[in-house]
């Protein structure tokens, strides 16, 4: 009996402990269930959370994108609504998503906004958390809003089951990706602005991007033209074209159809030279190539070095590459010039400009030649040369430097017969773009290079070619 009486309090104590534990488990389960799922018709805690509505005004849409501040629209109204119940919150969110989708669709159709502006507005709305704010906050607006975009502020909302909302895949993905899309849009916009303001990188230039024209005449076919065909022409057969003044079936076959009869006059005077240069320019414009490079028939062209040089420049930028044969700008007197901008020129007006000598060769970017097209295309080059009464290379400099205001970019690697060829050191041959030769006062102005005998190679083109490209069959074995 004593044992039973002594053990009875312990049994009650254990029973009370078990009941207390059961009540605690039940209470904890109810709290967790309420936090996770909530109950219908149950008010939220006293701390209020709101639904934020951003309403862009018509004035904001009428402004250009560039005038918008970094923070979003300049004029907007913000409406704040209290979230009264869990069911109401579900319905409002679903309605807001549908309204957002319809609003964006209408705005895209009307052309009132763009993706960058929308994502920027969305990011501002999601980032805002409004607590215990007055029912209505309105920023200055000149007119009533024509459309609105509603966004849900869901941060710190307790006891709301987001997984139970039925949202279509489009709205769900859109709402989930809004911050990321906004960051991406801002990044892309920043990169786009940098790409516009930064200096563009020149694209890769290949041999097939270059149009090489060589001016010649019937009297030099068997001498100068034949020498070029046997040497450097073999390195650029598909890219090199010869512009002459007569029909020659033999060299037409030798060049695989790359001999063009311009029907210009024979001779080395202003009219004939400008006529051929005009034909060269027009054929290049029709070719679609990126670079136009002109050479004379007494030039040796180091083709790989030419490609390397042009690869340093962009054909989409105005480039006039060459080398002058004089030490100061050329000064000429203009009597008159028949254009709208030159009507009031007085007689004997003096102008000055640089020009790249055609005897060394020069190159023009396609962007520059397209600007020349209205002025010098379609045979107009001949008329300009006739007006200023200067040969083709001077006329080219007049058009580019004086009319188009594009300066000559001097490239020292071009060489003409007007400079002493013997001053070019053999160790630098690989770096030169063009060479030349001349026979003056019973002396040859040629490069100093070992190779063939002077009687067999007086112009030294064969020897120069074999030094640069010794694998050709006619080159002596070493």
Phi, psi and omega in degrees: 000315178298323180294321180293316180295323180289329183273346182296313177300324180294323178293317177299321180298316179294322179295317178297321178296320180293319179295319178299317179296320179295317179297319180297320179295316180297316181296316179297320179297318179297318180296315179296320179296318180295318179295325183278318187243329182078176179231147178293149176059032179250131182285150176288167176300169185297335177288123188266147174233152193232160174261123183261128177242124174257129185238099177292141182269162179299328180297325180293323180287331183285343180278149175291160183298323184293338182273352181287142178287169183294334183277356179129218183283153179281324182234129178199158175243143183240123178254137181242124179237139179283140175275106190275325183212164180294314180296318178297324179295319178299312183295319181294321180294315179298318178295322180294322179295318178295318180295321178298316180298315180295319181296315179297321180295317180294319181295322178294322180292321183278350180072024185276343183211175176224171187297327181292317180293318182297312181295328178292317177298317183297318180297320178295322181291317182291326183289340183277138173232113185255119181240130176052046180267162177294161185300330184216125174240125183233123173274159183302132179218138184280329183223167177289146181292143177271332179209161181220154176237124186256136180228140185269130173263107189247003184291136177067016176280119184268151172066034180239128182267096181289333184289343182275354181281131178270106181235136179291164187298326182296310182293321181297314179294323182293315181293323181290324187267002185300312180297317181295317180296323179295316178297318179296320180295317178296321179295315179296321179296320179294317178295323179295318179296321179293322180294328180287319185275335184282159177287124182293142177284136180293137178288168179288130179254129177247170182301322183289351177276356187251136173254110181258119179246140179235122179271129180215184179214162185304322184292343182252010181297315186279350181247286184290314182296318180297322180294319179294318182298325182280341185247256192288341176300330180294342179272346182212055184293323182278345185255351185253134179231139180254130181249114185236190185234017180204162177277133179215097184294329181295307181282342171296321177286321180298326181266005180059044177083013183261021175254116185253124176272112183278348185062021176278166180291148175279145179127170183247061178234171192303312184297315181292320181294315180292329178296316180289320179296323177298319178294319178301314182296318181292320179294321177298314181301327179280345185281333183080008180288166183271332185228139175247117181238120180257138175221159174267167183283002173253018178259141165257126184254122174278091191302311179301323179290326177297316178297318180297321179297311183291337178293344179276353183234159180260129178290348178272002177246150180289111179231131175236097188255129179176195184219127179284157178257002179237164187261003178210160180301147179283133177251127179228162179251125179262125174283311178194162177215121190278065172228164183297328182274355182237019184293325186267016179291135179276155178301147180055042173285132184262129176231163179221148180196160174268155173214146177275126182292135180291339179291342176258342183095153176207162181228142178236137175285157181295324178301320180290317181294330176292327174289332178283339187306311180293336184269316189240355182284161176064034179090355180293337178303321181296318181295321179294316177299324179292325181292314183272348175060046176229159182291184191296316183291326176291320177299321178298315178295324178298316181293314187284309185281318186273312183279314183268350178060035175257119185285154176286130174264109186284126177241113185289349184279354172273139182223139177242172179289353179280352176245152182291116182292334183292345179281350177278116184285139181303331180291345181254008182302321182297335183271350183274148180269317183219153175230170178208187178202165177197154177242105185228134177054045178062023178228149178266129172263091186225166177287149177269108182212139177286153179157235183290161177295148182298330179289328179273332183223068183293330181275351175066016178288322178295315180294318178297317181296319180289332176289322180281322184225077187289355183278356179292149188295328182277355180283142178292147179287146181251000000 
